[in-house]
Amino acid sequence: MAQIKEGFNASYAGVGDMLRSEWMEAAMVTRAEKITAHAQANAPVGDPATDPHSGRYKESFAPVESTRRGGIRKDRAEATASNTAPEALIVEKGTSRQEGHHTLMRAAAEAQ
């Protein structure tokens, strides 16, 4: 009779292959696209009467970029949601006089 070994021994090479797989990259792209859509739908728009660039932030979400060599160690699939407007950092983080909107951060937390 064969004995059953307790526990689970992961194959690190197998886990690495999974993290770099096409389907994992596709899953990351899907998630980033949902984040981008959610962020764009909820992006703040300035008053056109006082803001010369009203709506620029909302219209400046970049197409999602992806790679299978992402992460700190370049060992996993990754997709990026971003905004290219010059004021994107200020809109997201704020300044000492203006609180940030955290548009992308909230979208990442809320987009399911």
N, CA, C and O atoms as a MOPAC input file, in Angstrom:
PM7 MOZYME 1SCF
protein

 N      0.85100 1    -1.18000 1     0.00000 1
 C      0.00000 1     0.00000 1     0.00000 1
 C      0.90000 1     1.24800 1     0.00000 1
 O      1.87600 1     1.31600 1     0.74700 1
 N      0.55900 1     2.23000 1    -0.84600 1
 C      1.33200 1     3.47200 1    -0.93300 1
 C      1.01400 1     4.37900 1     0.23900 1
 O     -0.11900 1     4.44600 1     0.71600 1
 N      2.03600 1     5.06800 1     0.68500 1
 C      1.83600 1     6.02400 1     1.77300 1
 C      1.51300 1     7.39100 1     1.18700 1
 O      2.02400 1     7.77100 1     0.13400 1
 N      0.65700 1     8.11800 1     1.89000 1
 C      0.30100 1     9.47400 1     1.47600 1
 C      1.20800 1    10.43500 1     2.21800 1
 O      1.27700 1    10.41600 1     3.44700 1
 N      1.89500 1    11.26500 1     1.47600 1
 C      2.78100 1    12.26900 1     2.06700 1
 C      1.96300 1    13.49600 1     2.44100 1
 O      1.20000 1    14.01600 1     1.62600 1
 N      2.12400 1    13.95100 1     3.66800 1
 C      1.37800 1    15.13400 1     4.11300 1
 C      2.06200 1    16.40200 1     3.62600 1
 O      3.26900 1    16.42400 1     3.38700 1
 N      1.27300 1    17.44700 1     3.48500 1
 C      1.80000 1    18.75200 1     3.10500 1
 C      1.82000 1    18.95500 1     1.60200 1
 O      1.37000 1    18.11000 1     0.82800 1
 N      2.33800 1    20.06100 1     1.22800 1
 C      2.38800 1    20.43800 1    -0.18000 1
 C      3.78300 1    20.94000 1    -0.47400 1
 O      4.27900 1    21.82200 1     0.22500 1
 N      4.41200 1    20.41100 1    -1.47100 1
 C      5.73700 1    20.86400 1    -1.89500 1
 C      5.58900 1    21.54400 1    -3.24700 1
 O      5.34300 1    20.88900 1    -4.25900 1
 N      5.73700 1    22.82900 1    -3.25400 1
 C      5.58700 1    23.58800 1    -4.48900 1
 C      6.81200 1    23.41800 1    -5.37100 1
 O      7.93800 1    23.28200 1    -4.89100 1
 N      6.56700 1    23.42800 1    -6.65000 1
 C      7.64700 1    23.46200 1    -7.61900 1
 C      7.89700 1    24.93700 1    -7.92800 1
 O      7.07200 1    25.59200 1    -8.56500 1
 N      9.03300 1    25.45400 1    -7.47500 1
 C      9.30800 1    26.87500 1    -7.69300 1
 C      9.40300 1    27.20200 1    -9.17800 1
 O      8.98800 1    28.27900 1    -9.60700 1
 N      9.93900 1    26.29300 1    -9.94900 1
 C      9.99300 1    26.52200 1   -11.39700 1
 C      8.57900 1    26.55300 1   -11.97200 1
 O      8.28000 1    27.38000 1   -12.83400 1
 N      7.70600 1    25.65900 1   -11.50200 1
 C      6.32000 1    25.63000 1   -11.97200 1
 C      5.55200 1    26.87700 1   -11.59500 1
 O      4.78300 1    27.40500 1   -12.39800 1
 N      5.75600 1    27.35400 1   -10.37000 1
 C      5.10300 1    28.59200 1    -9.92900 1
 C      5.61200 1    29.76000 1   -10.76800 1
 O      4.83200 1    30.62600 1   -11.16700 1
 N      6.91000 1    29.78700 1   -11.03500 1
 C      7.47000 1    30.84100 1   -11.88000 1
 C      6.88600 1    30.81800 1   -13.27500 1
 O      6.55800 1    31.86600 1   -13.83300 1
 N      6.75000 1    29.61100 1   -13.85300 1
 C      6.13700 1    29.47700 1   -15.18400 1
 C      4.70000 1    30.00400 1   -15.16600 1
 O      4.27100 1    30.67700 1   -16.10300 1
 N      3.96200 1    29.69700 1   -14.10000 1
 C      2.57800 1    30.16000 1   -13.98300 1
 C      2.53400 1    31.69400 1   -13.90900 1
 O      1.71500 1    32.32700 1   -14.57500 1
 N      3.41500 1    32.28100 1   -13.09900 1
 C      3.40500 1    33.73600 1   -12.93200 1
 C      3.78700 1    34.47800 1   -14.21100 1
 O      3.43200 1    35.64400 1   -14.38100 1
 N      4.51300 1    33.80500 1   -15.11300 1
 C      4.92400 1    34.41700 1   -16.38300 1
 C      4.09800 1    33.93100 1   -17.57000 1
 O      4.44600 1    34.22400 1   -18.71400 1
 N      3.03500 1    33.21100 1   -17.33100 1
 C      2.26000 1    32.60700 1   -18.41600 1
 C      1.42500 1    33.64300 1   -19.18400 1
 O      1.16500 1    34.74500 1   -18.70000 1
 N      1.01600 1    33.25000 1   -20.39500 1
 C      0.15400 1    34.11500 1   -21.21700 1
 C     -1.16300 1    34.39300 1   -20.52100 1
 O     -1.64600 1    35.52500 1   -20.53200 1
 N     -1.75300 1    33.35900 1   -19.90900 1
 C     -3.05100 1    33.54700 1   -19.26600 1
 C     -2.94000 1    34.45100 1   -18.04200 1
 O     -3.89000 1    35.16600 1   -17.72300 1
 N     -1.80000 1    34.43500 1   -17.34900 1
 C     -1.62600 1    35.34400 1   -16.20900 1
 C     -1.48300 1    36.78100 1   -16.70800 1
 O     -2.03500 1    37.70300 1   -16.10900 1
 N     -0.74700 1    36.97300 1   -17.79800 1
 C     -0.63000 1    38.30200 1   -18.38900 1
 C     -2.00200 1    38.80200 1   -18.83000 1
 O     -2.33800 1    39.96400 1   -18.60200 1
 N     -2.79900 1    37.93400 1   -19.46100 1
 C     -4.14900 1    38.30900 1   -19.90700 1
 C     -5.02000 1    38.69900 1   -18.71700 1
 O     -5.80400 1    39.64600 1   -18.80000 1
 N     -4.88400 1    37.97300 1   -17.61600 1
 C     -5.65700 1    38.30200 1   -16.41100 1
 C     -5.23900 1    39.66800 1   -15.85000 1
 O     -6.08500 1    40.43300 1   -15.38600 1
 N     -3.96200 1    39.96800 1   -15.89200 1
 C     -3.47400 1    41.26500 1   -15.40000 1
 C     -3.96100 1    42.39700 1   -16.31200 1
 O     -4.31100 1    43.47300 1   -15.82700 1
 N     -3.98500 1    42.16200 1   -17.62000 1
 C     -4.48500 1    43.15700 1   -18.57200 1
 C     -5.96800 1    43.42900 1   -18.31400 1
 O     -6.39200 1    44.58400 1   -18.29100 1
 N     -6.74400 1    42.38200 1   -18.12100 1
 C     -8.17400 1    42.54600 1   -17.82900 1
 C     -8.37000 1    43.39500 1   -16.58800 1
 O     -9.20400 1    44.30000 1   -16.57800 1
 N     -7.61200 1    43.11300 1   -15.54700 1
 C     -7.71400 1    43.86800 1   -14.29000 1
 C     -7.32200 1    45.33100 1   -14.51800 1
 O     -8.02500 1    46.23000 1   -14.05800 1
 N     -6.22100 1    45.58300 1   -15.21300 1
 C     -5.77100 1    46.95600 1   -15.47000 1
 C     -6.77300 1    47.72200 1   -16.32700 1
 O     -6.97000 1    48.91900 1   -16.12000 1
 N     -7.40800 1    47.05200 1   -17.28100 1
 C     -8.42700 1    47.71400 1   -18.10900 1
 C     -9.64000 1    48.10700 1   -17.26400 1
 O    -10.21800 1    49.17400 1   -17.47000 1
 N    -10.02800 1    47.25500 1   -16.32000 1
 C    -11.13200 1    47.59400 1   -15.41400 1
 C    -10.75800 1    48.78600 1   -14.53800 1
 O    -11.58000 1    49.67100 1   -14.30300 1
 N     -9.52700 1    48.80700 1   -14.06000 1
 C     -9.06300 1    49.92800 1   -13.23600 1
 C     -9.08400 1    51.21400 1   -14.04700 1
 O     -9.55700 1    52.24300 1   -13.56700 1
 N     -8.57500 1    51.16200 1   -15.27100 1
 C     -8.55400 1    52.34900 1   -16.13600 1
 C     -9.96200 1    52.85900 1   -16.40300 1
 O    -10.21200 1    54.06000 1   -16.30300 1
 N    -10.88100 1    51.96800 1   -16.73800 1
 C    -12.26300 1    52.37400 1   -17.01400 1
 C    -12.91300 1    52.98900 1   -15.77400 1
 O    -13.61500 1    53.99500 1   -15.86700 1
 N    -12.67500 1    52.37900 1   -14.62400 1
 C    -13.25000 1    52.89400 1   -13.37300 1
 C    -12.65600 1    54.27600 1   -13.03900 1
 O    -13.38000 1    55.19000 1   -12.64200 1
 N    -11.34700 1    54.41200 1   -13.20300 1
 C    -10.68300 1    55.69000 1   -12.91500 1
 C    -11.17000 1    56.78100 1   -13.86000 1
 O    -11.43000 1    57.90400 1   -13.42700 1
 N    -11.29500 1    56.46700 1   -15.12900 1
 C    -11.75100 1    57.46800 1   -16.09800 1
 C    -13.18800 1    57.89500 1   -15.80700 1
 O    -13.52700 1    59.07200 1   -15.92600 1
 N    -14.02200 1    56.94100 1   -15.42900 1
 C    -15.42400 1    57.27000 1   -15.12800 1
 C    -15.54400 1    58.16200 1   -13.90000 1
 O    -16.48700 1    58.94600 1   -13.79100 1
 N    -14.59600 1    58.04800 1   -12.97500 1
 C    -14.66900 1    58.80700 1   -11.72200 1
 C    -13.64100 1    59.93500 1   -11.62500 1
 O    -13.47900 1    60.53300 1   -10.56100 1
 N    -12.95000 1    60.22800 1   -12.72100 1
 C    -11.92000 1    61.26500 1   -12.71400 1
 C    -12.53500 1    62.64800 1   -12.51500 1
 O    -13.58500 1    62.95200 1   -13.08000 1
 N    -11.87900 1    63.48200 1   -11.70900 1
 C    -12.38800 1    64.84200 1   -11.51200 1
 C    -12.19800 1    65.69400 1   -12.76800 1
 O    -11.24200 1    65.50900 1   -13.52200 1
 N    -13.10800 1    66.61000 1   -12.97300 1
 C    -13.03800 1    67.54700 1   -14.09900 1
 C    -13.17700 1    68.94300 1   -13.52000 1
 O    -14.11700 1    69.22600 1   -12.77800 1
 N    -12.23600 1    69.81400 1   -13.86400 1
 C    -12.27400 1    71.18700 1   -13.36700 1
 C    -13.37400 1    72.01100 1   -14.02400 1
 O    -13.92200 1    71.63800 1   -15.06100 1
 N    -13.67500 1    73.11400 1   -13.40500 1
 C    -14.67800 1    74.04100 1   -13.92500 1
 C    -14.10600 1    74.73900 1   -15.16200 1
 O    -13.08300 1    75.41700 1   -15.05900 1
 N    -14.73800 1    74.58900 1   -16.31900 1
 C    -14.21600 1    75.21300 1   -17.54500 1
 C    -14.07900 1    76.73000 1   -17.44100 1
 O    -13.28100 1    77.32600 1   -18.16300 1
 N    -14.84300 1    77.35900 1   -16.55700 1
 C    -14.75800 1    78.81100 1   -16.40900 1
 C    -13.45600 1    79.23800 1   -15.73800 1
 O    -12.98800 1    80.35500 1   -15.95800 1
 N    -12.86800 1    78.37200 1   -14.93000 1
 C    -11.65300 1    78.74100 1   -14.19000 1
 C    -10.45900 1    77.84400 1   -14.49600 1
 O     -9.32800 1    78.18200 1   -14.14900 1
 N    -10.69600 1    76.71600 1   -15.13400 1
 C     -9.62100 1    75.75800 1   -15.40800 1
 C     -9.36500 1    75.69600 1   -16.91000 1
 O    -10.21600 1    75.21300 1   -17.65700 1
 N     -8.20000 1    76.18100 1   -17.37000 1
 C     -7.92800 1    76.16700 1   -18.80800 1
 C     -7.73300 1    74.76300 1   -19.38200 1
 O     -7.77300 1    74.57800 1   -20.59800 1
 N     -7.52600 1    73.79000 1   -18.52200 1
 C     -7.32000 1    72.41300 1   -18.97500 1
 C     -8.40200 1    71.47900 1   -18.42800 1
 O     -8.13600 1    70.31500 1   -18.12700 1
 N     -9.59300 1    71.98800 1   -18.30700 1
 C    -10.70600 1    71.20900 1   -17.78300 1
 C    -10.91400 1    69.93400 1   -18.60000 1
 O    -11.07000 1    69.99000 1   -19.82000 1
 N    -10.91400 1    68.79400 1   -17.92500 1
 C    -11.14800 1    67.52200 1   -18.60000 1
 C     -9.91200 1    66.85200 1   -19.16100 1
 O     -9.98900 1    65.71100 1   -19.61800 1
 N     -8.76600 1    67.53200 1   -19.13900 1
 C     -7.55000 1    66.93100 1   -19.71300 1
 C     -7.14200 1    65.67000 1   -18.95500 1
 O     -6.76800 1    64.67100 1   -19.57000 1
 N     -7.21100 1    65.71000 1   -17.62700 1
 C     -6.85000 1    64.53700 1   -16.83300 1
 C     -7.75500 1    63.34700 1   -17.18700 1
 O     -7.28000 1    62.22900 1   -17.38500 1
 N     -9.04000 1    63.60600 1   -17.26000 1
 C    -10.02100 1    62.54300 1   -17.56000 1
 C     -9.75600 1    61.90500 1   -18.92700 1
 O     -9.97300 1    60.70700 1   -19.10600 1
 N     -9.29100 1    62.69800 1   -19.88000 1
 C     -9.04900 1    62.20700 1   -21.23700 1
 C     -7.63500 1    61.67600 1   -21.45300 1
 O     -7.29700 1    61.27600 1   -22.56700 1
 N     -6.80000 1    61.66200 1   -20.41100 1
 C     -5.39200 1    61.29800 1   -20.58300 1
 C     -5.01600 1    59.93400 1   -20.00100 1
 O     -3.84200 1    59.68700 1   -19.72400 1
 N     -5.98800 1    59.05600 1   -19.81300 1
 C     -5.64100 1    57.71400 1   -19.35400 1
 C     -5.02900 1    56.96100 1   -20.52200 1
 O     -5.61400 1    56.88700 1   -21.60300 1
 N     -3.86200 1    56.41200 1   -20.30000 1
 C     -3.10500 1    55.73300 1   -21.35400 1
 C     -3.63800 1    54.31900 1   -21.57100 1
 O     -4.22200 1    53.72500 1   -20.66400 1
 N     -3.43600 1    53.78100 1   -22.77100 1
 C     -3.78100 1    52.37000 1   -22.98600 1
 C     -2.95700 1    51.48900 1   -22.03300 1
 O     -1.81500 1    51.81400 1   -21.70900 1
 N     -3.53700 1    50.40200 1   -21.60200 1
 C     -2.86400 1    49.48900 1   -20.67900 1
 C     -1.62700 1    48.89900 1   -21.35800 1
 O     -1.67500 1    48.50700 1   -22.52400 1
 N     -0.53400 1    48.84100 1   -20.62200 1
 C      0.69100 1    48.19900 1   -21.09600 1
 C      0.92600 1    46.95500 1   -20.25500 1
 O      0.62300 1    46.94200 1   -19.06100 1
 N      1.46900 1    45.90000 1   -20.87800 1
 C      1.70500 1    44.66900 1   -20.12600 1
 C      3.02200 1    44.01600 1   -20.52500 1
 O      3.57900 1    44.28400 1   -21.59000 1
 N      3.49400 1    43.15800 1   -19.64600 1
 C      4.70600 1    42.38100 1   -19.87900 1
 C      4.63500 1    41.11600 1   -19.04100 1
 O      3.91300 1    41.05800 1   -18.04600 1
 N      5.38300 1    40.11300 1   -19.44700 1
 C      5.49200 1    38.90600 1   -18.62600 1
 C      6.76900 1    38.92600 1   -17.80900 1
 O      7.09700 1    37.94200 1   -17.14800 1
 N      7.48000 1    40.01600 1   -17.84700 1
 C      8.71200 1    40.18200 1   -17.06200 1
 C      8.58900 1    41.43100 1   -16.19700 1
 O      9.42200 1    42.33400 1   -16.27400 1
 N      7.54600 1    41.47600 1   -15.37500 1
 C      7.31000 1    42.61600 1   -14.49800 1
 C      7.64900 1    42.29800 1   -13.05800 1
 O      8.24200 1    41.26300 1   -12.75300 1
 N      7.26700 1    43.19500 1   -12.19000 1
 C      7.57600 1    43.04000 1   -10.77700 1
 C      8.99400 1    43.48400 1   -10.46200 1
 O      9.77900 1    43.77300 1   -11.36600 1
 N      9.31400 1    43.53800 1    -9.18700 1
 C     10.64600 1    43.99400 1    -8.76100 1
 C     11.74500 1    43.11300 1    -9.34100 1
 O     12.79000 1    43.61100 1    -9.76100 1
 N     11.51100 1    41.81000 1    -9.36200 1
 C     12.53200 1    40.87400 1    -9.83800 1
 C     12.35600 1    40.49400 1   -11.31400 1
 O     13.05900 1    39.62300 1   -11.82700 1
 N     11.42200 1    41.14900 1   -11.97900 1
 C     11.14700 1    40.87000 1   -13.40500 1
 C     10.79100 1    39.40200 1   -13.61600 1
 O     11.23300 1    38.77800 1   -14.58100 1
 N      9.98200 1    38.85300 1   -12.69500 1
 C      9.69400 1    37.42700 1   -12.72300 1
 C      8.21100 1    37.08900 1   -12.75500 1
 O      7.81800 1    35.97600 1   -12.40700 1
 N      7.37100 1    38.06600 1   -13.17900 1
 C      5.92900 1    37.79100 1   -13.19700 1
 C      5.22600 1    38.70200 1   -14.19500 1
 O      5.74700 1    39.74400 1   -14.59000 1
 N      4.03000 1    38.28200 1   -14.58900 1
 C      3.22500 1    39.08600 1   -15.50100 1
 C      2.75100 1    40.34900 1   -14.79400 1
 O      2.50400 1    40.34600 1   -13.58800 1
 N      2.63000 1    41.41900 1   -15.55800 1
 C      2.25600 1    42.71300 1   -14.98500 1
 C      1.53900 1    43.52700 1   -16.05500 1
 O      1.86900 1    43.44300 1   -17.23800 1
 N      0.56200 1    44.30700 1   -15.63200 1
 C     -0.10800 1    45.25500 1   -16.52200 1
 C     -0.23000 1    46.57900 1   -15.77100 1
 O     -0.40900 1    46.59400 1   -14.55300 1
 N     -0.13500 1    47.67400 1   -16.49100 1
 C     -0.08200 1    48.98600 1   -15.87000 1
 C     -1.20800 1    49.88100 1   -16.36300 1
 O     -1.41700 1    50.03600 1   -17.56600 1
 N     -1.93100 1    50.46700 1   -15.41100 1
 C     -2.92600 1    51.50400 1   -15.68900 1
 C     -2.27100 1    52.83300 1   -15.33400 1
 O     -1.70400 1    52.96600 1   -14.25000 1
 N     -2.33900 1    53.82200 1   -16.22700 1
 C     -1.65800 1    55.08900 1   -15.95800 1
 C     -2.36300 1    56.26500 1   -16.63100 1
 O     -3.25700 1    56.09900 1   -17.46100 1
 N     -1.92200 1    57.45000 1   -16.24000 1
 C     -2.45200 1    58.68600 1   -16.79800 1
 C     -1.27700 1    59.54600 1   -17.23000 1
 O     -0.30800 1    59.68800 1   -16.48400 1
 N     -1.34800 1    60.12400 1   -18.43200 1
 C     -0.23400 1    60.88000 1   -18.98900 1
 C     -0.37800 1    62.39500 1   -18.86200 1
 O      0.48400 1    63.13100 1   -19.34400 1
 N     -1.43100 1    62.87200 1   -18.23200 1
 C     -1.61700 1    64.32400 1   -18.09000 1
 C     -0.49300 1    64.90300 1   -17.22800 1
 O     -0.05700 1    64.26400 1   -16.27100 1
 N     -0.01700 1    66.11400 1   -17.56100 1
 C      1.04500 1    66.72000 1   -16.76100 1
 C      0.66300 1    66.88800 1   -15.28400 1
 O      1.52700 1    66.87000 1   -14.40700 1
 N     -0.60600 1    67.04800 1   -15.02600 1
 C     -1.06400 1    67.27100 1   -13.64900 1
 C     -1.47900 1    65.98300 1   -12.94100 1
 O     -2.04900 1    66.04200 1   -11.85200 1
 N     -1.20800 1    64.82400 1   -13.53600 1
 C     -1.67800 1    63.54900 1   -12.98000 1
 C     -1.19100 1    63.31600 1   -11.54700 1
 O     -1.97400 1    62.89000 1   -10.69800 1
 N      0.06100 1    63.58100 1   -11.26800 1
 C      0.59000 1    63.36300 1    -9.91600 1
 C     -0.10500 1    64.27100 1    -8.90300 1
 O     -0.40600 1    63.83900 1    -7.79000 1
 N     -0.36000 1    65.51000 1    -9.27500 1
 C     -1.03400 1    66.44200 1    -8.37000 1
 C     -2.48200 1    66.01800 1    -8.14900 1
 O     -2.97900 1    66.07600 1    -7.02400 1
 N     -3.15700 1    65.59600 1    -9.20400 1
 C     -4.54200 1    65.13600 1    -9.05900 1
 C     -4.57800 1    63.91100 1    -8.13900 1
 O     -5.43700 1    63.80800 1    -7.26300 1
 N     -3.65500 1    63.00300 1    -8.34500 1
 C     -3.64600 1    61.76700 1    -7.56600 1
 C     -3.21800 1    62.00400 1    -6.11400 1
 O     -3.91200 1    61.58200 1    -5.18800 1
 N     -2.09700 1    62.66700 1    -5.91300 1
 C     -1.51700 1    62.80600 1    -4.56500 1
 C     -1.87000 1    64.10800 1    -3.85500 1
 O     -1.88600 1    64.15900 1    -2.62500 1
 N     -2.15300 1    65.16100 1    -4.62300 1
 C     -2.44100 1    66.45800 1    -4.01600 1
 C     -1.18400 1    67.27100 1    -3.77500 1
 O     -0.08600 1    66.89500 1    -4.18700 1
 N     -1.36800 1    68.38500 1    -3.10300 1
 C     -0.25800 1    69.27700 1    -2.73200 1
 C     -0.42500 1    69.64600 1    -1.26600 1
 O     -1.31900 1    69.14300 1    -0.58400 1
 N      0.43500 1    70.52100 1    -0.79300 1
 C      0.31000 1    70.95500 1     0.60700 1
 C     -0.96200 1    71.77400 1     0.82000 1
 O     -1.43200 1    71.89700 1     1.95100 1
 N     -1.52700 1    72.33500 1    -0.25700 1
 C     -2.74300 1    73.15000 1    -0.14300 1
 C     -3.99700 1    72.47800 1    -0.68400 1
 O     -5.10400 1    72.98700 1    -0.51100 1
 N     -3.82300 1    71.33500 1    -1.33800 1
 C     -4.96900 1    70.66700 1    -1.96500 1
 C     -4.85800 1    69.16300 1    -1.73000 1
 O     -3.82300 1    68.55500 1    -2.00500 1
 N     -5.91700 1    68.58200 1    -1.22700 1
 C     -5.92600 1    67.14200 1    -1.00300 1
 C     -6.03600 1    66.40500 1    -2.33500 1
 O     -6.72500 1    66.86500 1    -3.24600 1
 N     -5.36900 1    65.28100 1    -2.44800 1
 C     -5.40600 1    64.48600 1    -3.66600 1
 C     -6.73700 1    63.76700 1    -3.83800 1
 O     -7.45500 1    63.52400 1    -2.86800 1
 N     -7.05400 1    63.43300 1    -5.07300 1
 C     -8.29000 1    62.71300 1    -5.37300 1
 C     -8.08900 1    61.19500 1    -5.31700 1
 O     -9.05700 1    60.44900 1    -5.16800 1
 N     -6.84100 1    60.73400 1    -5.43500 1
 C     -6.51400 1    59.30100 1    -5.37300 1
 C     -7.34800 1    58.49500 1    -6.36900 1
 O     -7.82500 1    57.40500 1    -6.05400 1
 N     -7.51400 1    59.03300 1    -7.54800 1
 C     -8.37300 1    58.43000 1    -8.56600 1
 C     -7.95200 1    57.00600 1    -8.93800 1
 O     -8.77300 1    56.09000 1    -8.89800 1
 N     -6.68600 1    56.81600 1    -9.29600 1
 C     -6.22800 1    55.48000 1    -9.67400 1
 C     -6.17200 1    54.55200 1    -8.47300 1
 O     -6.49100 1    53.37000 1    -8.59600 1
 N     -5.77700 1    55.05700 1    -7.32800 1
 C     -5.71600 1    54.22900 1    -6.13000 1
 C     -7.11200 1    53.71100 1    -5.76100 1
 O     -7.28700 1    52.52900 1    -5.46800 1
 N     -8.09700 1    54.61000 1    -5.77900 1
 C     -9.46200 1    54.19400 1    -5.47000 1
 C     -9.99400 1    53.21800 1    -6.52100 1
 O    -10.68700 1    52.25600 1    -6.18900 1
 N     -9.66700 1    53.47000 1    -7.77900 1
 C    -10.12400 1    52.57900 1    -8.85000 1
 C     -9.53900 1    51.17900 1    -8.67000 1
 O    -10.23300 1    50.18600 1    -8.89300 1
 N     -8.27900 1    51.09200 1    -8.27300 1
 C     -7.66400 1    49.77800 1    -8.04300 1
 C     -8.34100 1    49.04700 1    -6.90400 1
 O     -8.49300 1    47.82600 1    -6.94700 1
 N     -8.74500 1    49.77900 1    -5.89100 1
 C     -9.40700 1    49.16000 1    -4.73400 1
 C    -10.86600 1    48.79200 1    -5.04500 1
 O    -11.37800 1    47.79700 1    -4.53200 1
 N    -11.52700 1    49.58800 1    -5.87700 1
 C    -12.96000 1    49.41200 1    -6.11100 1
 C    -13.31000 1    48.58400 1    -7.33800 1
 O    -14.36300 1    47.94700 1    -7.36200 1
 N    -12.46200 1    48.57400 1    -8.35200 1
 C    -12.77600 1    47.85400 1    -9.59500 1
 C    -12.66200 1    46.35300 1    -9.34800 1
 O    -11.58600 1    45.83900 1    -9.04300 1
 N    -13.77100 1    45.67400 1    -9.48200 1
 C    -13.76000 1    44.22000 1    -9.22400 1
 C    -13.83100 1    43.47500 1   -10.50700 1
 O    -13.83400 1    42.24400 1   -10.50700 1

